[in-house]
Amino acid sequence: MSTIAAEATVARKPLYTSLFVQVLVALLFGIVIGMAAPDFAIGLKIFSDAFLKLISMIVAPIVFCVVVHGIAGAGDLKKVGRVGVKALVYFEAMTTVALVVGLLLAYLFGPGHGMNIDTSTLDAKALGNYASNAQKLKGEGIGSFLLNIIPTTSFDALSRNDVLQVLFFAIIFGVSLALVGGEKGEKISSFIDAVSTVLFRAMGLIVRFAPIGVLGAVAYTVGKYGVGSLKQLLSLVALFYVSVAIFVLGVLGAVMALAGINILKFLGYLREELMIVVATASSDAVLPQVMRKLERFGVKDSVVGLVIPTGYSFNLDAFSIYLTLAVVFIAQATNTPLSFGDLMLVLGVSLITSKGAHGVPGSAIVILAATLNAVPSIPAIGLVLVLSVDWFIGMARAVGNLIGNCVATVVVAAWEGDLDRDKARRVLEGAEAVDVTAG
């Protein structure tokens, strides 16, 4: 009877109270405003920036609390280590598959063929800070990347909102808390759990402003670039969207099927978050509520706390597709022949450069530049070709990355036996209402 009552309550809720409907309406209004009053629409970007800052304000402390409480509450530190290893193995496997998918589709469809770009006509100034940032990354290697995971101070990591560094400190703190145990450990663990509850309640308040943020982001995009702004590089943009769809429905769909879950129903469950990510081109905008939704989906909180934050730096599926796709596109557009050795070099370098791309300003261009610098046969100035459409590609990139991390969390949980399959089935069938805006 309680389930029937819950369903009746959900059914009586007015349609306009649905966050999904609000975001969809805001998206449509943003398109209209961008087309009707471009100059005014560009000024609305402040709403998008403000919403992203509100989310950014709360991401680091939520990650810290969730990870610490998850590790301390797991009880078995060997189990925590096992989950971490399985997650990293999965990340590396999916990243490799994504890189190969981008490479194969680029060669199959040849989006850059026929452009015949003379690199001497390209404006190097357009790269601006991207080139200098990429030069900083060049030659640093995996050692420097690993060293950068360690924060200078724990407060520095939190203040800079560096999710990977916060995760590193949270793991050490959580393990230490589990080892301390006893009354002292329980007090601190309870306190962190209480703080986490308050932070998720605050997140629920912030998410209510998502439609305004979406309105600002979409209005700005249409107002600045125009509806026809994709004409020149339409083939690259279209191919990337198709590539992400193939990877999500084909590769990730097959992986989820092995876990006994329908990928389409799972995407429907995450529809509000995906809409926000499409509009803002940032998966940061939904990190806290995605973590909460996965917990309510039936994934153990310790798995969510470890896999999602780690995946934001190590499991960038859509970004990996874009990396190899863009490299081959630039080579094709500039009539640069690529040998088999060049392709293997691109794959090998991309496996390293794709890690930690999240959080780097203009990360896609910066990491792409770092990759090209390691492959001397391809002119790095070709980056100018993809700058104009990076925002549009960024929409699918962010969505693909988010879906990849959510799937990874579910798969690792199923692999470890930490997925409540009955609860997951009830959620997907709509028998359990989920409201992430509630505490």
N, C-alpha and C positions, 0 to 999 in steps of 0.2 A: 504493500500500500504506500509506503514512504516513497518508493521510486515513482509510482504513478502520480503522487502528489507533487513531486519535484518536477516531473515532466509538465504537469498542468501549470505549475507556477511559471516555468520557462516559456510556455506557450502563450501565457497571458501578458508577457512583457511586450510593450509597444515596440514596433520595428525600429523606430528612430533612436531607441536607447542602445541598440547594438553598436559596438565599437566598429565592427566591420562595415556596417551601413554608413556610419558617420564618416569613416575614412574614405569610403568609395565616393560619397557625395562631395567631400572636400576635394578629392582628386579631380572630379568632373568640373567643379567650380574653378579650380586652379587652372585647368585647360582653357576654360571660357575666358577668364580674366586675362590670361597670358596672351590670348589671341586678340581680345578686344582692346586691351590697354597695356601694351608691352612695357612702356616706361614705368607705369604704376606697378605692374606685376613684378618687375625686377626689384623694386623697393620692398616687396613682401618677403624677401629672403630672410629678413630679420626674424620672422616667425619660425622658420625652419632652423636657423642658427640657435635661437633661444631654446627650442625644444631639444635639440641635440646636446646643448650645454647642460640642460636639466638632467638628461639621461646620463651624460658623462659624469656629472657631479656624484652620482650614486652607484655607478658601476663598480669601481674599485672596492669600496667597503662591503658591498654585497658579495662580491667574489671572495673576499677575505673571510667573511663570516660563514658563508656556505661551505667553503673548502675546509676551514678549521673545524667546524661543527661536524662535517661529514666524516673527516678522518678520526676525530676524537670519539665520535659515536659509533664508528665501525667496529671498534674493539680489537680486531685482528689486523695488525699492521702488515702482515704478509699478504693479506687480501688486498689492502690498499696498493701495495707494490705490484701485485698481480694485475690489478685493474689498469694501473699506469702503463705497464709493459704491453698489455693487450691493446690499449688505446694507441700507443705509439706504433705498434706493428700494423694496426688497421690504417692509421693515418698515412704511413709510408706507402702501403699498398694502394690506397685510393689516390694518393697524389701521383704515383707513377702511372696509374690507369688514366687519370685526367690529363696528364701531360701527353700521353700517347694519343688519346682521343683528339686533342687539339692539333697535334701534328698530322695525324691521318686525314682529318677533315680539311685541313688547310691544303694538303696536297691533292685531295680528291676533288675539291671545288675550285681551288686556285683563285681566291678573291682578289689577289693583287695583280694577276696577269692582265696585261693590256694597258696598265696605267703608265708604264714607261717614264717613270719619274727621274728627272736629272737632279741628282743630289746637290749640285752647285746652285740650283734655284731655290733651295729650301732655306728658310730663315732660322739660323741657329739661335737667335735671340729668343725665339718663341719657347725654347726649352727652359729658359730662366734658371730658377733654383733647382729644377729637376736634375739638370746635368751635374750641378755641383754636388748635390746630395748623392747622386749615383756614383760620382767620382770618389766620394768618401767611403761608399760601400765597396768599391772595387778594390780587390786585393786584401780585404780584411779577412776573408775566409771564414770557415766554420768555427775556428778557435775564438775569433773576436766575437762572433755571434753568441757562442756559449758563454763567454765572459760577460757579455752584456745582459744575460739573464739575471745575473746576481746584482741586486740593487745596491747603490752606494749606502743608502740607509733605508730602513723600512718606511719611514715617513716620506722620503723622497719618491719612492715607488708609488705610494698612495697619492701624493700630491700631483704627480705627473700622469696619473691614471694609466700607468704602464701595466696592463693586465698580466703579461708574462712574468714580470718581476714581482707583482703582488702575489701571483700564484706560487712562485718559488718561496717567498717568505711565508705564505700561508701554509704550505706543505710542511716546512720546518717547524712552524709554530704548532700546527695540528699534531704532528708526530710527537713533539716534545710534550704537548698537553696530554696525549694518550699515555706516554711513558710515566708522567707524573702521577696520573690517576688519583685515586683516593678522594678525600673530601675537598682538597684544594682544587684538584683537577675538575671535579664535578661543579664546583662553584663557578669557575671560569667558563666552563662549557655551557652552563645554564645561562650565564650572563650573555655570552656570544649568541646563543640561540634567541634570547630575548631581543637583543639588538637587531638580529637578522629579521625578526618578525616586524619590528618597527620600520626597518628599511624597506621591506616588501610592501608595507602599508603605504609608505611614502611613494614608492614606485607606482602603486595603484593610483595615487592622486596625480602623479606626473603623466601617466599614460592617458588620462582623460583629456590631456591637451594635444594628443597625437593628431586629431583632425586639423587643428590649426597649423601644426608643424607641416603636415602633408600639403595643406593649401598653399603655404608659403613656398615650399620646395618646388611643387609642380608649376605654380604661377611663374616663379623665377626662371625655371628651365625653359618653358614655352616662350616667355617674354624675351629672354635673351637670345636663344638659339633659333626660335621660330619652328613651325611645324615641318618646314621643308629643309631643315638644317642637316638632315641625314643623307641628302641626295648623293653627295660626292662619294661617301664611304658606306653607302647603304649595304653593299654586298658583305663587307666585313661585319657590320653590326648585325645584319640578319643571320649570317652564318654563326656568329657567336651565340645568339639567342637559341638557334636551332641546336647548337652543340651542347649548351647547358641543358636544354630540354631532353636531348638524347641521353645525356649522362644521368640526369635525375630519374627519368622514367625507365631507362634501360638498365644502367649499372646499379644505381642506388635502389631502383625498384626491385631488381633481382636479389640484392642483398637483404632488403626488407622482407621479401617473400620467404627467404630462408629462415627469417626470424618469425614468420607467421603473421606478418602485418601487411596490409594493403597500402602501397605508397600513396595512392590517390586520396584515400580516406585520411591518411596521416597529414597530407598537405591541406586537406579541408579543415582539419583540426587546428592547423597553424595559420589559417587564412588571414586573421587580423594582423598578425605579426608580419606576414609576407607582404601585405598591402603597404604597411608602414615602411618596410625596407625598400620596396619598389619606388616609393615616392621620395624617400630621403637618400637613397643609394648608400645607406649605411646600416650594417647589421648591428652596430653598437646600440642603435635606437631601441632594440628589443631584447638585448641580452638578459636583463633581469627577469622580465616576464616569460621569456622562453625557458629559463631555468626552472621557474615555478611551474610552468605548464608541463614540462617533462616529468617533474616530480609527481604532479597530479595525474599524469598519464600512466603512472605505475613504475617509473624508474626510481631506484633507490637514490636518496639524496646524496650519498657519498660518491656515487658514480657520476651524477649530474655535476657535482662540485668539482670533480677532477677532469672529466672529459670535455665539457663545454669550454671552460677558460683555456685549457691547453689547446683545444682544437682551433681557437681563434687565431693562434699563431702557427700551428703545425698542420692544420687540416683545411687548407684553402683550395677546395676542389675546383670551383669556377675560376678562381684566379690562376690556377695551374693550367687550365684549358686555355685561358686568354694568353698566358705567357708564351706557349709554343705557337699558338695560332697567330699572334701578333708578330713574332719573330719571322715566321715563314712568310706572312703577308708583306712585311717590309722588304724581305729578300726578293719576293716576286715583283713588288711594285717598282723596285730599283734595278730589276733585271740582274740580280746577284745570284749566280749559280751556287747551289749548296751540295757538297759531297756527302756521302754516307757518314764520313768522319765528322763533318760539321754538325750533322743532325744528332749524332751520338753525343757530341760536345754540348749542344743545346740542351739535350735531355739531362745530361749529368750536371751541368751548371744550374739548370732550373730546379733540380731536386734540392739544391742548397739555397739558392737565392729566393725560392718561394717561401722559405721558412722565415717567420718573423716579419712578414710584409705588413701584417695588420698593425695599425697604429703609426706607420711611417707616413708623414704628410705627402700626399700625392703618390701613395705607395705603388700603385700600378705602374706609373711612368718611371718612378725611381728604380724599382726592381727590374723593370724591363730594360732600362738603360744599363744597369749593372750586368744583366745577362748579356746584352749586346756587346758590352766592353770586353767580355770574356770570349766572344766569338768574333775575332778581328775581320773575318771575311764579309760580315754584314755591316753596312754603314750605319753608325749609331744616330747620325743626323736624321735618319728615316723616322725617328720617333715623332718628329713634327707632324707626320702624316696622321697619327692616331690621336693627337692632342684634342682636336676639335670634336671628336665623338667620345672622348673618355667618359664624360658624364653619363651618356646614354648606355654605354657598355657597362659602366659602373653599377647601373641598376640591376642588370641580370647577374653581374659578378657578385654583388652583395647577397642577392637572393639565393644564388647557387651555393655560396659559402655557408649561409645560414642553414639551408636544407641539409647540406653535407654534414654539418656538425650535429644537427639534431638526429639524423640517421645514425651517425657514429655513436652517439650516446645510447640510443636504443639498442643498437647491435652489440655494443660492448656489454651492456647490461644483460642482454639475452645470453650472450656468450658466458658471462660470469654467473648467471642464474639469479640476477638481481632485478629482473623484470617481472612485474605482476601481470601476467598475460590476461587473466580474467578481467582485471581492472582496465587494462588497455582496450580490450574488446568492448567493454561496456561504454568507455569514453567515446570510442570511434562510432559506436552504434547510437550514441546520443542518450544513453540511459543515465549517464551521470553528467550533470551540468557543470561546466568549469568556468569560473570567473576569476581571472588573474588580477583583476583590479581590487578584489577583496583581499584582506590581510590573510 
